[in-house]
Amino acid sequence: SFADRADETASLCNYVAPDSHFLESWNDAEPKVGFYTLGQPTIQKIFDTRQAQESLLKWSGASSDYYSFVKSTWTSSILN
């Protein structure tokens, strides 16, 4: 679970990996088909957490952080 506490779902999981608050994280989205947007951190990290996307990257064996991944994806796919 990527919960920030042992809630009902997380308490049933073997592993709980706390996710960063959205204000501490990089993100991108496509709120409407063909319209893309970025979200950047607006506050410094408060706790020692890692956003879910970065955990998934690390567990998949990728060597980049999520910021680099988003930047690379936008450079190669969206800004062309």
N, C-alpha and C positions, 0 to 999 in steps of 0.2 A: 504494500500500500504506500502511496505517496502522501499520506495524511500527516498533519502536523501534531497530532496527538492520538492516543489509543482510543479512537471512537468505536462505534459498533462494528464498522467494516475492518478497521485496522486491528482490532482485538482478535479477529478471526484469521488474520494473516500470520505467516511465519516471519516475515520481515516488514519493518516499517522504515521507510526512507523519507524523512521530513523534507517537504518541498519548500522552496523559498516563497515568500510573499510576492504577489505579482508586481508590487512596486519596487522590488529588489531584483527583478529579472528582465532579461531580454526576451522578446517575443515577436512573432509576426502573425498576421492573420489575413484572411480574404473574406471580409464581412459581406461582400456582395460579389458575385461572379465578375472577375476582371478588375476589381478594385483591391489593391494590396496596401497594407499598412504595417508599420513597425511600432513596437513598444519598447522603450528603453528604460533602464532603471532610473528611478527618481530619488531613491534613498539608498544609503549604504546598507550592507547586510547587518541585521540586528543580531541574529544568532548564527551559529556555525552550521548552516544548511546549504544545500545545493539544489538548484532547480531540477525538476523531474527530467526535462529534456537532456540536461547535461549528464545526469545519472545514466539515462538510457544510452547516450553516446559512449560513455566510459565502459559500461557493461557490454557494449557491442564490439569493443576493441578499438574504437576510433581514438586518435591521439589529439584531436582538436577540442577546444572548449566550445560551448554553445554559441558564444558571440562570434567566433571565427566561422563556425558552421553556418550561422544565419547570414553573415557577410558574404561568404563564398557562394551560398545558394542564391542570394539576391544578385550578386555580380554575374553569375553564370546563367541564371534563368529569367530573372525579372527585369533587370536593367539593360538587357540586350536590345 
